[in-house]
Amino acid sequence: MPDDRNDPLEKLAAAHRSLEENLNDIERAARGLGDPRGRAAALEGLSGVIAYFERSMIRHQEDEERSLFPRLAVLESLAPTLDRLRKEHKAHQRALDELRAAIERDGGAGAAEEVPQLVDRLRAEYQRHIACEEQEVFPAARRFLQPSAVHAITNEMETRRGRGGQGNPAKGISGRPHRPGGLRRGP
């Protein structure tokens, strides 16, 4: 594995830490909806965190679904987990859409009750999701991915962020089947 600065699994784990911090922020903001004096600041805080999710977490999901998961899909024991994680990504987006709609409705007392419940549900969903990735998927990737595959993932992530990586972010989603490779043999 490359050093931590270029290790895509470390970058994905760091995104999880950022996600957890933003979940803390959104939880505090959601609790503030019940205070009429802090309501405007709470709504602003909620909107800011939703914007973070729409920008950063969507890109994070693309990193996993376009770069990491396809390379691990050849591991038969991991395939059902990867399928479940992809479905959870879609469920996270639906939960964020529902949260955004509740914030935009801003129906007064209803939002003060509904939004914290939605945030609690989102937090629980993400906690399970992160635990699975960090306890099952990332260790499998560390065991089985060749350095060339790790390098390609890093490049694809950088390209996705406009940083000029040499990877091909469209690989595997161009309509042609992705040909997973770069796996080590054995444990």
C-alpha positions in Angstrom: 0.0 0.0 0.0 1.2 3.5 -0.7 1.8 6.0 2.1 -1.3 7.3 3.8 -1.5 10.5 1.7 -2.0 8.5 -1.4 -3.8 5.5 0.1 -7.3 5.5 -1.4 -8.6 3.4 1.5 -7.3 5.9 4.0 -8.9 8.7 2.0 -12.2 6.8 2.1 -11.9 6.2 5.8 -11.1 9.9 6.3 -14.3 10.7 4.4 -16.1 8.5 6.9 -14.7 10.6 9.8 -15.8 13.8 8.0 -19.2 12.2 7.5 -19.5 11.4 11.2 -18.5 15.0 12.1 -21.2 16.3 9.8 -23.7 14.0 11.3 -22.9 15.5 14.7 -23.4 19.0 13.2 -26.7 18.1 11.6 -27.9 16.5 14.8 -27.1 19.7 16.8 -28.8 21.8 14.1 -31.9 19.6 14.1 -32.2 19.9 17.8 -32.1 23.6 17.5 -35.2 23.8 15.4 -37.4 23.7 18.5 -35.9 27.0 19.8 -37.7 29.9 18.0 -34.6 32.2 18.7 -32.2 29.7 17.1 -34.5 28.4 14.3 -32.9 30.5 11.5 -29.4 29.4 12.5 -30.6 25.8 12.8 -32.1 25.8 9.3 -28.9 27.4 7.9 -26.8 24.7 9.6 -29.0 22.0 8.3 -28.9 23.4 4.7 -25.1 23.6 4.9 -24.7 20.0 6.0 -27.1 18.8 3.3 -25.0 20.7 0.8 -21.9 18.8 2.1 -23.7 15.5 1.7 -24.7 16.3 -1.8 -21.2 17.3 -2.8 -18.8 15.2 -0.9 -20.7 12.0 0.0 -22.0 11.6 -3.6 -18.4 11.8 -4.8 -17.4 9.3 -2.0 -20.1 6.9 -3.2 -18.8 7.2 -6.7 -15.3 6.4 -5.5 -16.6 3.2 -4.0 -19.0 2.2 -6.7 -16.9 3.1 -9.7 -13.4 2.4 -8.5 -13.3 0.1 -5.4 -16.3 -2.2 -5.6 -15.8 -3.3 -9.2 -12.3 -4.4 -8.4 -13.5 -6.5 -5.4 -16.6 -7.9 -7.1 -14.6 -11.0 -8.2 -14.4 -12.0 -4.5 -17.5 -14.2 -4.4 -17.7 -14.0 -0.6 -17.8 -10.2 -0.8 -20.2 -9.8 -3.7 -23.4 -9.9 -1.6 -22.0 -7.3 0.7 -21.0 -5.0 -2.1 -24.5 -5.3 -3.6 -26.1 -4.4 -0.2 -23.7 -1.4 0.2 -24.8 -0.1 -3.3 -28.4 -0.4 -2.3 -27.6 1.4 1.0 -26.1 4.2 -1.0 -29.4 4.7 -2.8 -31.3 4.5 0.5 -29.0 7.2 1.9 -29.8 9.4 -1.0 -33.6 8.9 -0.5 -33.2 9.7 3.2 -31.3 12.9 2.4 -34.0 13.8 -0.1 -36.6 13.2 2.6 -34.6 15.3 5.1 -34.2 18.1 2.5 -37.9 18.1 1.8 -38.7 18.3 5.5 -36.3 21.3 5.9 -37.7 23.1 2.9 -41.3 22.6 4.1 -40.3 24.2 7.4 -43.8 23.7 8.7 -43.0 25.0 12.1 -43.5 22.6 15.0 -43.8 19.6 12.6 -40.3 20.2 11.3 -38.9 20.5 14.9 -40.2 16.9 15.5 -39.7 15.3 12.1 -36.2 16.5 11.2 -34.5 15.1 14.4 -36.1 11.8 13.7 -34.9 11.8 10.1 -31.4 12.7 11.3 -31.4 9.9 13.9 -32.4 7.4 11.2 -29.8 8.7 8.8 -27.1 8.5 11.5 -28.0 4.9 12.3 -28.0 3.9 8.6 -24.6 5.5 8.1 -23.1 3.9 11.2 -24.0 0.4 10.1 -22.8 1.2 6.6 -19.4 2.6 7.7 -18.8 -0.3 10.1 -19.4 -2.8 7.3 -17.0 -1.0 4.9 -14.3 -0.5 7.4 -14.6 -4.0 9.0 -15.2 -6.1 5.9 -14.6 -4.3 2.6 -11.4 -2.3 3.4 -9.6 -5.2 5.0 -10.5 -7.4 1.9 -9.1 -4.7 -0.3 -5.9 -4.5 1.6 -5.5 -8.2 1.4 -6.3 -8.7 -2.3 -5.7 -5.6 -4.3 -2.4 -5.4 -6.2 -0.4 -2.1 -5.9 -1.3 -1.3 -9.5 -5.0 -1.5 -8.7 -4.5 0.7 -5.6 -2.7 3.2 -7.8 -5.4 3.2 -10.4 -8.1 3.8 -7.7 -6.1 6.7 -6.4 -5.8 8.2 -9.9 -9.5 7.7 -10.6 -10.4 9.4 -7.3 -8.1 12.3 -8.1 -9.5 12.7 -11.6 -13.0 12.7 -10.2 -12.0 15.7 -8.1 -10.4 17.5 -11.0 -6.9 17.0 -9.7 -5.5 15.5 -12.9 -5.1 11.9 -11.8 -4.1 9.6 -14.6 -7.0 7.2 -14.0 -10.1 6.7 -16.1 -13.2 7.6 -14.0 -15.5 6.1 -16.6 -13.8 2.7 -16.6 -16.4 0.1 -15.9 -19.4 2.4 -16.5 -19.1 2.9 -20.2 -21.6 0.3 -21.1 -18.9 -2.3 -21.5 -18.5 -4.8 -18.7 -15.8 -3.8 -16.2 -13.0 -6.4 -16.2 -11.9 -6.6 -12.6 -8.3 -7.2 -12.1 -5.4 -6.4 -9.9 -6.3 -8.9 -7.3 -3.7 -10.8 -5.3 -3.9 -14.5 -5.0 -4.6 -16.0 -1.6 -5.2 -14.4 1.8 
